Amino acid sequence: MRRESDEFDRLVADLLVEEAGYLNDRFQELLQTGTTTLRSSGGNWTGNPQRSWWRDGWLTSEGTRSDGQESSGRARIARSNSDDQLKSAITSQLAVGLAWLQEA
């Protein structure tokens, strides 16, 4: 199990570098429209921010891969983040979604 986790972590790290432009475009789309969808031959993954006025917000996601697997979840996004930290946190989650699609 650890090996699979390490491989997935490496894939996410590689995607953060190799797909930086694509992930940045999706981040900008998320900020402008309130949603973004990652599309690949492996399927689709959609992320939506949910903001709270009194506590941390969330990036909710759902995806469907070409192999029929589905996923949904949410990641906490700290309310106190600077703009750079916010971008990093969300871009990392987008890379996780893209890696999940590529596993198909």
DARA-V714144 format. One record per run of one state. SS is the DSSP state (H for helix, E for strand, - for the rest). FROM is the first residue (numbers start at 1). TO is the last residue. If there is no record, write none. Layout:
ss & from & to
SS & FROM & TO
SS & FROM & TO
This chain:
ss & from & to
- & 1 & 1
H & 2 & 18
- & 19 & 19
H & 20 & 33
- & 34 & 35
E & 36 & 40
- & 41 & 42
E & 43 & 50
- & 51 & 56
E & 57 & 65
- & 66 & 69
E & 70 & 77
- & 78 & 82
H & 83 & 102
- & 103 & 104
